[in-house]
Amino acid sequence: MATRRKKKGGFRETFVIYESAEDGCWVAHGVSTDQIGTGDCIVEAIVGYMRAIEHVIQIAAEGKDIAIRRLAPPEVRAMAKNAPSLPKEIYEIAHKQVYGKWPDDLPVKVDPPPKHPFKWAHPILVAERVPG
């Protein structure tokens, strides 16, 4: 029997971007998914995070027993509450890079001062496989 993907719904996810105290890289950390992406700059971390979320959603849609929602540690959630919003243009660049709409030969390096976290909220769409 063939299956098709049907939109199930979604939720709004907030992620916080911060510099790792351990290795100095940037981390984009989902507050309600506990997924992360890392990179040498903010854009790379967001791209990694978005790809991680896409991968988890894809695995869940294949019927594998995997939790999409899982709370991040309390310190990450607290950081997200107090962090200022990320400029939307930075998120838009990362989004375009994830979906192949940004030129590969045009690198973007956004590197704010250390110890300056940001947050951003975006929709997460979740699909399920249904007979049909």
Secondary structure, 3 states (H helix, E strand, C coil): CCEEEEEEEEEEEEEEEEECCCCCCEEEEECCCCCEEEECCHHHHHHHHHHHHHHHHHHHHCCCCCCCCCCCCHHHHHHHHHCCECCHHHHHHHHHHHCCCCCCCCCCCCCCCCCCCEEEEEEEEEEEEEEC
